Amino acid sequence: MGRFDRVASGVGRAVVLLAAIGCGGGLGPQEELREDLERARQKWDASRPATYVYAIERLCFCLDEWRGPARITVVGVDPTERVYVDTGDPVPMQAEDAFPSVDGLFAIIEDALDKDAHSVEVIYDPSTGVPLEIRIDYIELAIDEELGFDVVEQPTGA
């Protein structure tokens, strides 16, 4: 069983799947995904520590330095430090944007929806709203343009 399956509760998976396929008479898939995003952002805004540390792994067809996992220290909404989890080495400046803050993850999700990505799947933490897993496929038949993130360490106050 993959991490995506382990993290999601049955209800969480149902929300993601309904958002992905839509349901008759209600909102369309895009609108449901946007509502899920907004609810998660509100939870995060209500629970965000002033300073926090968390770790993410980027899933992409890219160099290791762009995948991580990396531990990010965030003050307010701005990352102040990024280091690789395995080595403690700093993330090179050219790869820093590959490891955003939690607010940056929300922006990536919103951007994918704005660009009408072929599929957007997200599992949010039910209490904090943190996007725990993100899978974006921008173009259905294109190869190597998929993007994903896994939160490997939940945000904790620093």
Buried (B, 14 or more C-beta within 10 A) or exposed (E): EEBBEEBBEEEBBEBBEBBBEBEEEEBEBBEBBBEBBEEBBEBBEEEBEEBBBBBBBBBBEEEEBBBBBBBBBBBEEEBEBBBBBEEEEEBEEEBBEBBBBBBBBBEBBBEBBEEEBBBBBBBBBBEBBBBBBBBBBBEEEEEEEBBBBBBBBEBEEB
